[in-house]
């Protein structure tokens, strides 16, 4: 095997921040000094290299002088520690309101995963692949996210099977309930696309085209145009995460754990 030097385009302060979290975790679980293959700093460096580049953990571990099993264990530990730093949705919404933002944006994304041999029963009573999305024609996990008006994600959800629609996921995860509360208590409405049609008060979606083919009224068209111009910035939210952290573009881990991976990347982004 040939080794070579490389640069990792993340701030050194971010490596130090992750190392501090890992150091606190080692103290909490009672790890004795000198018993780990890597220091907290180099474990943080390994984890950030994996998030940033999405490299094979076996090869990445070899570059740091650790085994495949150790590389997997180090990454899993860091994901768990980073994900634990995520605020609750209510706390995130309260912070956005305190910062003076006028609204938030709700969106969902199917994160690409390997196929799972898990089936479920559809609304039509048919047996289907639980993690297959007919809309995207791909296997993946559905993740919901709430973004600031400038597109920066402030909160992401647990992973749900890809066959579920965005509105169903938001309701099952009680995202809609938190957004109702934000709209009524914090005066912080939510903008969303037509996939959330019927979500309820405080969650604004576009007017749909009449089924009989008639054009929308002028007022409704103007409303849709204004909504799109404000909501489109929210599309940057997932692009920020997957563009910056390539490991999120495809995962070979269990899709049910993908929520922690996305939350960890969210905290690295902030």
C-alpha positions as CSV (number, residue, x, y, z in Angstrom):
1,X,0.0,0.0,0.0
2,X,1.3,3.5,-0.9
3,X,0.7,6.4,1.3
4,X,0.8,10.1,0.4
5,X,0.2,13.5,2.0
6,X,-3.0,15.3,1.6
7,X,-4.8,18.4,2.8
8,X,-8.2,18.5,4.4
9,X,-10.1,21.7,3.7
10,X,-11.8,22.2,7.1
11,X,-10.8,24.8,9.7
12,X,-8.4,23.7,12.3
13,X,-10.8,25.2,14.9
14,X,-13.4,22.7,13.8
15,X,-11.0,19.8,14.4
16,X,-10.2,21.2,17.9
17,X,-14.0,21.6,18.6
18,X,-14.7,17.9,17.7
19,X,-11.6,16.8,19.6
20,X,-12.9,18.6,22.7
21,X,-16.3,16.8,22.4
22,X,-14.5,13.5,22.0
23,X,-12.3,14.2,25.0
24,X,-15.4,14.9,27.1
25,X,-16.9,11.6,25.9
26,X,-13.8,9.7,26.9
27,X,-13.8,11.2,30.3
28,X,-17.6,10.4,30.7
29,X,-17.1,6.7,29.8
30,X,-14.0,6.4,31.9
31,X,-11.4,5.7,29.1
32,X,-8.0,5.5,30.7
33,X,-5.3,7.8,29.2
34,X,-3.0,6.1,26.6
35,X,-5.4,3.2,25.9
36,X,-6.7,4.5,22.5
37,X,-4.9,4.0,19.2
38,X,-5.5,7.6,18.3
39,X,-5.6,10.8,20.3
40,X,-8.8,12.8,20.4
41,X,-7.3,15.3,17.8
42,X,-6.4,12.6,15.3
43,X,-9.7,10.8,15.9
44,X,-11.4,14.1,15.1
45,X,-9.3,14.4,12.0
46,X,-10.1,10.9,10.8
47,X,-13.9,11.6,11.4
48,X,-13.8,14.9,9.5
49,X,-11.9,13.4,6.6
50,X,-14.6,10.7,6.4
51,X,-17.4,13.3,6.5
52,X,-15.7,15.6,4.1
53,X,-14.5,13.1,1.5
54,X,-16.7,10.0,2.0
55,X,-13.7,7.7,1.7
56,X,-13.8,3.9,2.4
57,X,-13.2,3.5,6.1
58,X,-10.8,0.6,5.6
59,X,-8.5,2.8,3.5
60,X,-9.0,5.8,5.6
61,X,-8.2,3.9,8.8
62,X,-5.0,2.5,7.2
63,X,-3.9,6.0,6.5
64,X,-4.2,6.8,10.2
65,X,-2.6,3.5,11.2
66,X,-5.7,1.9,12.7
67,X,-7.7,-1.2,11.7
68,X,-10.9,-1.3,9.8
69,X,-12.9,-2.1,12.9
70,X,-11.3,0.7,14.9
71,X,-12.0,3.2,12.1
72,X,-15.7,2.1,12.0
73,X,-15.9,2.4,15.8
74,X,-14.2,5.8,15.9
75,X,-16.6,7.2,13.3
76,X,-19.7,5.7,15.0
77,X,-18.6,7.2,18.3
78,X,-18.1,10.7,16.8
79,X,-21.4,10.6,15.0
80,X,-23.2,9.8,18.2
81,X,-21.4,12.5,20.1
82,X,-22.0,15.2,17.4
83,X,-25.6,14.2,17.0
84,X,-26.2,14.6,20.7
85,X,-25.3,18.3,20.4
86,X,-28.4,19.0,18.2
87,X,-31.0,21.3,19.8
88,X,-34.7,20.2,20.0
89,X,-36.9,21.6,17.3
90,X,-38.6,23.9,19.8
91,X,-35.3,25.3,21.0
92,X,-34.1,25.8,17.4
93,X,-37.3,27.6,16.5
94,X,-37.1,29.8,19.6
95,X,-33.5,30.8,18.7
96,X,-34.6,31.7,15.1
97,X,-37.4,33.9,16.4
98,X,-35.0,35.5,19.0
99,X,-32.6,36.3,16.1
100,X,-35.3,38.3,14.4
101,X,-36.0,36.0,11.4
102,X,-39.5,36.4,9.9
103,X,-40.2,32.7,9.0
104,X,-38.8,29.3,8.5
105,X,-38.8,26.8,5.6
106,X,-39.8,23.1,5.9
107,X,-38.5,20.6,3.3
108,X,-37.8,16.9,3.0
109,X,-35.2,14.9,1.1
110,X,-34.6,11.3,0.2
111,X,-31.0,10.4,1.2
112,X,-29.6,7.6,-1.0
113,X,-28.9,4.3,0.7
114,X,-28.2,0.7,-0.1
115,X,-31.2,-1.5,-0.6
116,X,-32.8,-3.1,2.5
117,X,-34.7,-6.3,2.5
118,X,-37.5,-4.8,4.5
119,X,-41.1,-4.8,3.3
120,X,-44.3,-3.1,4.4
121,X,-47.9,-3.0,3.4
122,X,-49.0,-0.1,1.2
123,X,-52.3,1.8,1.5
124,X,-53.6,-0.4,-1.3
125,X,-52.8,-3.5,0.8
126,X,-49.9,-4.5,-1.4
127,X,-46.5,-5.7,-0.2
128,X,-43.8,-3.1,-1.1
129,X,-40.2,-2.3,-0.2
130,X,-40.3,0.0,2.8
131,X,-37.2,2.0,1.8
132,X,-38.1,2.4,-1.9
133,X,-39.5,5.8,-3.0
134,X,-41.8,5.6,-6.0
135,X,-41.5,9.3,-6.5
136,X,-37.7,9.2,-6.7
137,X,-37.4,5.7,-8.1
138,X,-34.6,4.9,-5.7
139,X,-34.0,3.5,-2.2
140,X,-33.4,5.9,0.6
141,X,-34.4,7.4,3.9
142,X,-36.7,10.4,4.2
143,X,-35.2,13.2,6.3
144,X,-37.2,16.4,7.3
145,X,-35.4,19.7,7.8
146,X,-36.3,23.2,9.0
147,X,-34.3,26.0,7.5
148,X,-33.8,29.7,8.2
149,X,-34.9,32.1,5.4
150,X,-31.3,32.3,4.2
151,X,-31.2,28.5,3.7
152,X,-29.1,27.5,6.6
153,X,-30.6,24.3,8.2
154,X,-31.3,24.6,11.9
155,X,-32.8,21.2,12.7
156,X,-33.1,17.8,11.0
157,X,-35.2,14.8,11.9
158,X,-34.8,11.1,12.4
159,X,-34.9,8.9,9.3
160,X,-38.1,7.3,8.1
161,X,-38.6,4.8,5.3
162,X,-38.4,6.3,1.8
163,X,-41.9,5.1,0.7
164,X,-43.5,7.7,3.0
165,X,-44.5,11.1,1.7
166,X,-43.1,14.3,3.2
167,X,-46.4,15.3,4.9
168,X,-46.7,11.9,6.5
169,X,-43.2,12.0,7.8
170,X,-43.7,15.5,9.2
171,X,-46.8,14.4,11.0
172,X,-45.4,11.2,12.4
173,X,-42.3,13.1,13.8
174,X,-44.6,15.8,15.2
175,X,-42.8,18.4,13.2
176,X,-46.2,19.9,12.2
177,X,-47.1,20.3,15.9
178,X,-43.9,22.2,16.7
179,X,-44.5,24.5,13.7
180,X,-48.1,25.2,14.7
181,X,-46.7,26.2,18.1
182,X,-44.0,28.5,16.5
183,X,-46.6,30.2,14.3
184,X,-49.1,30.9,17.2
185,X,-46.6,31.6,20.0
186,X,-43.5,32.9,18.3
187,X,-45.2,34.6,15.3
188,X,-42.9,32.5,13.2
189,X,-44.8,31.0,10.2
190,X,-43.5,28.2,8.0
191,X,-43.2,28.1,4.2
192,X,-43.4,24.7,2.4
193,X,-43.9,23.2,-1.0
194,X,-47.1,21.5,-2.3
195,X,-46.0,18.2,-0.8
196,X,-47.2,19.6,2.5
197,X,-50.6,20.7,1.3
198,X,-53.2,20.3,4.1
199,X,-50.5,20.5,6.8
200,X,-52.6,23.0,8.8
201,X,-52.5,26.5,10.2
202,X,-49.2,28.3,10.2
203,X,-47.7,26.1,7.4
204,X,-48.2,28.0,4.1
205,X,-48.2,26.0,0.8
206,X,-48.9,27.0,-2.8
207,X,-52.4,27.0,-4.2
208,X,-52.9,24.0,-6.5
209,X,-54.0,24.3,-10.1
210,X,-57.8,23.6,-10.4
211,X,-58.6,20.1,-11.4
212,X,-60.9,21.2,-14.2
213,X,-58.0,23.0,-16.0
214,X,-59.0,26.5,-15.3
215,X,-56.3,29.0,-14.5
216,X,-55.7,30.1,-10.9
217,X,-57.1,33.5,-9.9
218,X,-54.7,36.4,-10.2
219,X,-54.4,36.8,-6.5
220,X,-53.6,33.1,-6.0
221,X,-51.0,33.2,-8.8
222,X,-49.4,36.3,-7.1
223,X,-49.4,34.4,-3.8
224,X,-47.7,31.4,-5.3
225,X,-45.0,33.5,-7.0
226,X,-44.3,35.3,-3.7
227,X,-44.2,32.0,-1.8
228,X,-41.8,30.4,-4.3
229,X,-39.5,33.4,-4.3
230,X,-39.1,33.1,-0.5
231,X,-39.2,29.4,-0.2
232,X,-36.7,28.6,-2.9
233,X,-33.8,29.7,-0.6
234,X,-34.7,26.8,1.6
235,X,-33.6,24.4,-1.2
236,X,-30.0,25.4,-0.3
237,X,-30.4,23.7,3.1
238,X,-29.8,20.1,2.0
239,X,-27.4,21.2,-0.7
240,X,-25.3,22.8,2.0
241,X,-25.1,19.5,3.9
242,X,-24.5,17.1,1.0
243,X,-22.2,19.5,-0.8
244,X,-20.0,20.1,2.1
245,X,-20.1,16.6,3.6
246,X,-19.8,14.0,0.8
247,X,-20.4,11.0,3.1
248,X,-24.2,12.0,3.1
249,X,-24.5,11.5,-0.7
250,X,-24.7,7.7,-0.3
251,X,-24.6,5.6,2.9
252,X,-24.0,1.9,3.4
253,X,-25.0,2.1,7.1
254,X,-28.5,1.2,8.2
255,X,-30.9,3.9,6.9
256,X,-32.4,4.0,10.4
257,X,-29.2,5.5,11.7
258,X,-29.0,8.1,8.9
259,X,-30.8,10.7,11.0
260,X,-27.8,10.7,13.4
261,X,-25.4,11.1,10.5
262,X,-27.3,14.1,9.1
263,X,-27.6,15.7,12.6
264,X,-23.8,15.3,13.1
265,X,-23.2,17.0,9.7
266,X,-25.6,19.7,10.7
267,X,-23.6,20.4,13.9
268,X,-20.3,20.4,11.9
269,X,-21.9,23.0,9.5
270,X,-22.8,25.3,12.4
